[in-house]
Structures are given as C-alpha cells and as structure tokens.
Amino acid sequence: GKYMVVYPQRLATMFHNSIIFQSLLIWGTSLLMGGRPGLVSFGISCLSIILTLIFSIFLPVVVAFALPHICPFPVPFVGNPWLVIGLFGSPALLGAFIGQHFGFILLKRHIQEVHSRTKPGLTGNTMDYIVGLEAERWIFKSGFVQWLIVLILGTYLKVGASYIALIWLVSPAFAYGLMEATLTPVRSPKQLKVFTLVLALAVPVMSSAGLFIRLVDVMVGSIVRADRNPGGLPDWLGNVVVAVAIAIVVSFTFVYLLSYVHISGAKKTLLSVLCAFFGLALVLVSSGIVTAFTEDIARSVNVVHVVDTTRMNDGNTEPLSYVSLFSNMPGKLTQELMDLRGEEFSCGRNMTTDFVTFTVKYGCRSYKGSNAGWSKSEVPVLHVESDSAADDARKTVVSVDTKSSTRWSLAINMQEIDDFTIQGELQSNRSTNLA
C-alpha cells in the first residue's frame, strides 16, 4: 500500500520559509565568526558542489554517446532497466567523487595555509591529519548548501516535490549538529562518525529512494515513444536524457557519503568496484548477452501498405505503391530485416514518408508485390470544386471521395496559410465537402 500526507500549499510555504530563514541565519552567523578564512572555505566548498555536478554529468554523457556505436541497439537497457546502474550510475558516482576530490584538495591547501599562520605549532603528520579532518567537514556541510539552494528554488517556484529537498537538508543537518558540531573554534576537529552518516541518511533514503527509482524507470519507458516522427531524433538522445537524470540524482544524494571517502582507505576499493560494475554492464550489452528486448518487452514495428497518389499530380497516371516499415523506437531495423531478406526491403533516411499526422524520417521500403491487394477504385480522391477570393478572403471548396477508407486526416500548412476556418458538409455516404 501507499500512503500520502496532504497539507495546504500555504502551510508548506510557511514551513519551508521558516527552515530557509533558520538555515541562512545559522550559515550567516557561522561565516561571520569564521571571518575571511571561513568565507573562503565556504566558497571552495560551493565550488566542490559545481565540480561534483559537472564531472558526474560528463562521464555518463560520454557513455551515452558511445552506446549506439558499440551496442546492437542504441538503447540497450530498455528491456532491463537495472542495467542503467552499471552503465550510467557507476560513471556518475565515479565522476562525482573525482569532482568532489578536486574541491577537497583545494580546501586542504587553503586550510593548510591558514593553519600555518594561526597554528604554527602544528607540523608534519599532525598538521596534515587535522587539515584533512576539517576539509572533510566542509565537504560534508557543502551538502547543506546544495539542498538549501534546491529548497529555495522549489519554494519560490511552488514545486510540489520541494519536501524532498527539505528532508535531505533537515535530517543531515540535525544529525551533524547533534553528533559533530564543535561549539568553539579552539577545539580540534574529529573524524566524522559513521553513526552520523546513518542517522543523516536514514529518513531521506527511506522517503525518496523509491521516487528516484520510479523516476528513472518512467524515463526509460518513455524513450521508446518519445520520437513522434520515426528517425527524427538522434539515437543517442534518449541515452543522454537518462544519463543526465541519473547523474543529477547521484551527485545530489551521494554528497554526504562521498565526504567520508577522501581521507579513508576506501578510495581504491570504491574506484575498483565502480569500474568493475561499469565494465560488466558494458560487456553484457555490447556482446548481446543481455538483449535490449525480452519476451515481455518487444520492439514495436509498424508495417503500412502505402498508396501514394501525389505523383499523379506530376502527369503520372498510376499511383505509387509500396510497403513501409518503421518504428518509433530509436535505432535501425537491421535485426528485424534479417527475417525479411526475401522481401527486398531497402532502408535509409532518404525513405521519407509523410503520413500527414507524422513523418517517417527513417524507415524501410519494399516494392515487391505492392501492386497486389488493392485497386485504384478504392483509393480516396481529393478534388478542388472551386477556388475564389473576395473581401480579402479566399474560399476553397474541396470534395473528398473517401471510397472504402474509414479514417483520414487533414493537415494545414501554416507557413502558407496564416488564418483559416473549416466548414464540413456530408453529401453522401462516401463524399464530404470541405470549405
């Protein structure tokens, strides 16, 4: 079962504004007490947020561009969405760690310069250890700034999901204040406790993990029907959208966890595990061991017998007939044509077909046996009855003999006609007048 807590927007805005005001007050007081060194450390920690997001997006996007070139199908995770964990999640987490580590290094250099002036008694390993602990704390606190900005934007734009940012801000801040806060700058910092991380992430993970998983699942399912005109969008576009979404989720939610890794001995282990997950997922999809489609999730392919009468306007007496094969899912129809080798299909982006409501940008055609199964008397006829202009208005009467057709569409070229009205009149069971 699912449970939903509903409360008015006004109450939510008031509560969010209260949290925002308290957070700004605490940060302002903290920076005022820290002086210029604290302000510089705050700026570097904000820079680490930006670097984390940039690197977290960069690596998965590179993978997204490469997948159509190394896999049999450009979106190889449609039938098995869990593959995005290895294909995009691992590079995103690796990139987030790299970006955050750059910020960590900059913080250490700045803090070491400050301590060399203010605490000349600290030298050698002791200095390096204390500097690392303080940089670790600034990296952890940068997550507060990140989610505070998201909460401010969500409250200002009245986004219903702003409560997610509220939870990811309040719970870690409460855990840090309860377990780690130092009430005096004279006291040397201590290493962050593991219990602090557990207490900080327990509520946010339980409340939002399902939402993030569902979001990615919906995005993966939407890729297969995102292209209105088959072949009109690049094959890599769906991969990039999913990769960016996963990277944003990873960089925002793992900011607290990654802050524990920089001064621990887990860096090599983390890098090895992430590379192993990514390599395994890439091998599975590139070799075809895990196919893009399953018995439950198949690729939809449209087969249409087209009778094109537009060539009759050029002096030809007979319409053009062919069989058109296309799919709204990205990628070529190579696998599907392996079972249709004797049907003489030719594919390419030059096989453009205008179906009025949509246009096939990439598809396959076959003229073999296309003249059978229909007669010219069954083809609907469009005829201009009259065309006149008066009082700065043009009136065109068109008759449509629908013949045996049961469904048809009318498109207006808005590049040629700025404004128009349509009047319809049914003359008989098979004829319609449009004015």
Secondary structure, DSSP 8 states (H G I E B T S, - for coil): --------HHHHHHHHHHHHHHHHHHHHHHHHHHHHHHHHHHHHHHHHHHHHHHHHHHHHHHHHHHHHHHSSSSSTTSS-GGGHIIIIIHHHHHHHHHHHHHHHHHHHHHHHHHHHHH-TT--HHHHHHHHHHHHHHHHHHHHHHHHHHHHHHHHHTT-TTHHHHHHHHHHHHHHHHHHT--S-TTS------HHHHHHHHHHHHHHHHHHHHHHHHHHHHHHTT--SSTT-S-TTHHHHHHHHHHHHHHHHHSHHHHTTTTTSTTHHHHHHHHHHHHHHHHHHHHTTSS-S--SSS----EEEEEEE-GGGGGT-SS-EEEEEEE-SSSS-SHHHHTT-GGG--EEETT--EE-SS-EESSEEEE-TTTTSS--GGGS-EEEEEEEEEETTEEEEEEEEE-TT---------TTT-S-----EEE-SSSEEEE-
